[in-house]
Amino acid sequence: MHEYINLTADNIAGEHICCAIGDPKHQAGVEKKERIRARLSGGHVFRKLNARGKTFIEYEPVESAWVPVVGRNYEYIYRLWVAGSFKGKGIGRELLEHAISDARKKGDGMKRHTGEADRAGVRGIFCKMWYNGRWR
């Protein structure tokens, strides 16, 4: 098992997010961190590998999702991303299994954004876990 970090209001400022570099001179990154910080109290989860790179899952309750999705008692996955040298090491599976476990603890299931999953190259993980009955 790899080491992961969930972003919180207390640690987000110092954490690297792939598209939001922790250096304040990267204003787009600062804005993304502020959007994430604002959503954390509503159940938004940004879980990342404790490493510098594009390795994370981002999800929240479908009731508060910022995309036009209707539903109840589901966690909505915005992004699952594992890139570069991190591919093929089970990181995507660990991130997704954590999200599913987290949803089950809340009595929820999971939904995913198909387009994002396809672009992120993790469609196989979603399909394999879905068809093995490991996902509600």
Secondary structure, 3 states (H helix, E strand, C coil): CCCEEECCCCCHHHCCECCECCCCCCHHHHHHHHHHHHHHCCCCEEEEECCCCCEEEEEEEHHHCCCCCCCCCEEEEEEEEECHHHCCCCHHHHHHHHHHHHHHHCCCEEEECHHHHHHHCCHHHHHHHHHCCCCC
